[in-house]
Amino acid sequence: MEKSKKCSISRIIFLALFAAVLIFTQAIAASAETFPDVKSDHYAYNAVEEAASKGYVLGYEDGNFRPGVTLTREHGALVFSRVLKTDTDNLDKVYFSDVPMNHRSYKEISGIARDKIINGYGDGTFKPFEPLSRGQVALAIYRTFDFSAFKNYKDVPFGDIKGTIYEEAVSVLYNAKVTNGIGNNSFGVNDTITRADFITLLTNAQAAVHKDKTIKNVQVKVNENQTATVYGAINDFKLDGTELVNIKINSKADNKQLVNIDVKPSNLEFSYTTSVLKTGKYEAKVSIVGSTHIENLEFEITDTIAPAAPGISFVGKSVVGDVVDLLDLKTDLTARYTFTTEDVSGAKVGDTLTYKVSSASDTIEKSVTLTQQDIDRGYVEHVIKTNALQNLLGGLLGGTVGDLSGVLGASTNVSAASTDQTVTSAGLLDGLLGGVTKTVGGVVGSVVGGNADAGGLLDGGLGGVVGGVTDTAGGLLNTDDLLGLEVGGLVSGVVELVDGVLVTVVDGVIVDVVGGVVDGVVGGLISGSEEVTIEVKLIDAAKHESPITKKVYKFQVSDVVGIL
């Protein structure tokens, strides 16, 4: 009993899995259909699919083919023009009064009329929206292809063609096994024809006249730009000038058809070059349209194309004129390196992204191997931490203040407003307060990296930092002597020389004293900018390198007071 129960359970599981596989398989088959209203079991499915893949039929805007809809004269002319690759470049006159030059199908209808495939009416009109009858279709097909091998017809069963202008055309098509009529010994010469029947007749006609024609010397050349050229010649045997060479290219990995095109030979030779193909193995199938002789050639595409150049942006920052406003140096800066993931030049999992961020003061270099997550989102982010930013902008923070040391060498008076005491320095800003011999009223309460009673007051840290100001009654620096002095290390900006003393520098010269109030704040750079260069590139698995994206930005700092 237990064994029987186990068998029953196994059978149920198997049936469930089989049903799932069957449903999945059907879903795949359905997805392969070009038009949802022409299923794989439709009698015209193969003919419609072949015509659609070549661009002969396009369907309607709703995605359907509408196989049972009556074929119009306009649509018939369009298909014939595409099949015959009618020359429409040199049309210079109006053939029909109802098809002017601005008509949407003027070129196709006029080209077909010029080549005497479909004629108009006696009143000079074409009537593009009227139906195309079965007799008219048969006559157009007869005029399109060479049916001379089938003209010895006899015993044609269609009574409705006798004595009409369609008799010979329909009889030849019957003898070539292009049509069997509509039954009851009738071809339906005056009946309308559906879109599905029209495509079926056209496909049958091509097979009838070209089935024994062959090609020769067919080759596939793989080009350096990841394209392939298929070329060869057709054998000169009963040619009628309507021969087209069909080229199909399928991916060997998934058997997906990527190319299905008809090429018109020139002097018996043909050639077709694909668009860029992904790396992998492919199969080309080449034949004359309608022929049963098919040449199969396999070829392989290897990686020869470098990735496209990445892009550079900043998260949460607008860049105007290549200026990146950092506002302050208390917040990390996130750089984003973007890349395309489309087509063969797109980034792939395993590719390497390298970037370099550099200034006169520091350089950051890093390489990242791209993951699937990176590919899915299309970018890699690089967070530049605040300490790294400070290193990059050393020309602003360290260099600027430090470079002032020894540049400003004038004797200056410092007054303490509450005491009327005056301190004279032999070169107050010679080395930034170098040689100070006395401190007053707590103006300098503590010194980082220097001695208050010795030369080089601001020698330490960033060229000297005044901090820990205590017991300050207030005071002003007499800074008149600073104007016009040249400053090294800063081209333009506002800098705090000592606690509370702000000067404006333009083109390396002090042009203004913003203020000199001692307020106890440890100051640094108030504003300025420095050039930072970012370079980024991609390297694929085949070691092909993308062009380097190189951008020079001005990292602008609006407020870094209190960062030290």
Secondary structure by P-SEA (a helix, b strand, c coil): caaaaaaaaaaaaaaaaaaaaaaaaaaaaaaacccccccccccaaaaaaaaaaaccccccccccccccccccaaaaaaaaaaaaccccccccccccccccccccaaaaaaaaaaaccccccccccccccccccaaaaaaaaaaacccccccccccccccccccccaaaaaaaaaaaccccccccccccccccccaaaaaaaaaaaaaaacccccccccccccccccbbbbbbccccccccccbbbbbbbbbcccccccbbbbbbbcccbbbbbbcccccccbbbbbbcccccbbbbbbbcccccccccbbbbbbccccccccccccccccbbbbbbbbbbccccccccccbbbbbbbbcccccccbbbbbcaaaaaacbbbbbbcaaaaaaaacccccaaaaaaccccbbbbbbbcccccbbbbbccccccccccccccccccccccccccccccccccccccccccccccccbbbbcccccccccccccccccccccccbbbbbccccccccccccccccccccccbbbbbbbbbbcccccccccccbbbbbbcccccccccc
